């Protein structure tokens, strides 16, 4: 089925998320939409899927104009979507998930579960998925759950499939398997739209690449384009994609973590008996597929988790049992993984956000009052040093782009005397140019002799920054390995492969 988007425009108040976008996807073609978070890719696909209504433009399938009031209309027209965060019921079986919203019935209105099982087996056989219709979805590996999402779309005769950032929760091996599945679907005549910001994946699988920046299609490219060429299209200027760093010069151990365990509010053990050592002058990267305890480990170290046992000694001083303010006061810099929730106050000015960690005394507070003159000069200096692009330091933080918001957080945390830096997903949702800048500052912090922990689900980032890599799987550290460990070995460790536990 041929898909055409003509002049699609979507506004949210004064924000133009999609600006007269034209796109054509031929039958049996993989069209990649490449762009940074916030570029308008997902908005465009939500218009296609009927979740949003376009303000202007039209959608055509095989030359016929379509009007989708909701996802049901899009699905009936042959459009399916594989979401980044799976739309599955974990306690249901594969077959039961397949039935949701399209329940087949026998005479008398009884659910026809056998028909759903047969459909799962049919599609599984066609694509080699090897799925058990009676398997409980919540007990399946993440990569297999994604196959359930794909089968759900195919079961409803989707001839256009949208994959929205599909590799975010996959190991490298699962990503390779997904690429093979997408190739099979293309060869069977399915039209595929693949949304991503990962250059390596684009070049591996796309037939044609459309680059979106600030809501507009700014160019098209072939898979033979270099990473540098694609990155330049994404951000509008040339950028360096390599992290230039000298070999680490680690000295003594600064942070010693022993038996660290975190229990969630509902009683589940999410971090289990973790031992780690971080030396001065090194970057220890904590890698793993999203949801394997990395977030909770970082939050435990900074004082954001309530139920923590074990020890984390920074220069002999215990971090566990202290609140966030106390941990920061010990000289720990913290770049949180969700800047809007934990890193910034959107309605506060840039200047006010730059002093959030130090709002209790000199030099920013005297006699209970903010020293406005000192703060204004400090903020202007940091705006220049960290290349924060704004008209004024008095502008609210929410008015900044994602990359500039992240620079505010980085500037604040690196403008103190640090004994350790903890950076969780430090480049999530920011453009390639801002990634380049943040990486340079993290490496400079290491080179100043400060121990650095980077928590990232982006394997390319882990490999680029790390001096050593600790891999987490289901709350445990399965091994600590050198930075030059092959990607396939890291992938097996991230999947919990017993043969690679404790790899060194």
Order of alpha helices (4+ residues) and beta strands (2+ residues): beta-beta-beta-alpha-beta-beta-alpha-beta-alpha-alpha-alpha-beta-alpha-beta-alpha-beta-beta-alpha-beta-beta-beta-alpha-beta-beta-alpha-beta-alpha-beta-beta-alpha-alpha-beta-alpha-beta-alpha-beta-beta-alpha
